[in-house]
């Protein structure tokens, strides 16, 4: 069979770490001669790279598989391949529960994607689940986030063992890539035009401990800075208990590290943190946030909190709300506790009612909206350096992001075209003077 005549479609769900696995599979299949299509309706094979972190993610993954299954029944699709976290977590159930699926590949077996495609095209089922703790780290990939911004995964797996989290069972133990390997990939990304490098892992701040015997994120950032000229380097998924003085100094003194950190705290109550098996207590979190702000002027801190964890009392929730008010985080995401089988928290007593969880979520997000509105109003009249992402022809306006905004999850900055001037290209930096706010987003004009 001529591979060039076979079209492969992809659906990539979940986090940016999962997206990199999708990009590696894309590269492998393209190198094998298959045609890649962004339109599932014209594909011969569709690969669904799934998420299974919490209940809502599992539902989304299953719904996407069933949508693709409709194409198999009604539109001539030849085969469906399920990869990623759902395929790893429920490897024994997927064939039984969703018989339309033709291949199931665990997270440790994505290098067998070409074999899987060839097998399902021969009308045979394929199943692969190699040891995830032995799977290769990194690999050639096709960047799908545009030429100007990219993620770079510096480690796989997690050793934190938070009681609510299924990730260690799905992704395996924490394993760092070498500095040399990561730097080489960063140089390749720079060659294709990447202007913003987003450093990711399940726990970015743990980087290097397993292979170098120390937290080595600061050294890695310095090595990337020395080897490339990428203007923006951004740190995501850093845990508060592993923020070293060396990392703070690197963020402060390195002009190419954006003054932004993603720092999930989950809670502030000592008793809740202990039940979650989070490392450190509320005092440590407060001290870390204070140290970041004292030492890195203007830093943007994004955090994540969880409400409705088993046993969370009204008093503990109030303590969280009061700290969120006090800390005035620049960016905050909340989610309700999801009871996941095979996690220690699943069997904890005093599971919180779903309605109470939702009420607490609504309260804390309304509270954060007021904080965000206040911070955005204070930006009116200020000029912000923005990386252009695209032009919206329907609205006749550009949009992009500032240093304070990570891709996909944070504020967008919209800016008006200049009459008679050339089009701004994606990846081009422009200075925008903010003159209006709409919800979480900002609007302004180009300043020359």
Secondary structure, DSSP 8 states (H G I E B T S, - for coil): --GGG-EEEEEE-S-HHHHHHHHHHHHHHHHTT-EEES-GGG-SEEEEEE--SSHHHHHHHHHHHHHHHHHHHHS---EEEEEEHHHHHTTTTHHHH-TT--EEE-TT-GGGHHHHHHHHHTT--EEE---GGGS---------S-SSEEEEE-EE------TT--HHHHH-S-EE--HHHHHHHHHHHHHTT--EEEEE-TTGGGTTHHHHSS--HHHHHHHHHHH---SEEEE-S--GGG--HHHHHHHHH-TTEEEEEE---B---HHHHHHHT-SS-HHHHHHHHHHHHHHSTT-EEEEEEEE--TT--HHHHHHHHHHHHHHT-SEEEEEE----TTSGGGG-SS---HHHHHHHHHHHHHHHHHHHHHHHHTTTT-EEEEEEEEEETTTTEEEEEETT--TTTS--EEEE--TTS----TT-EEEEEEEEEETTEEEEEEE-
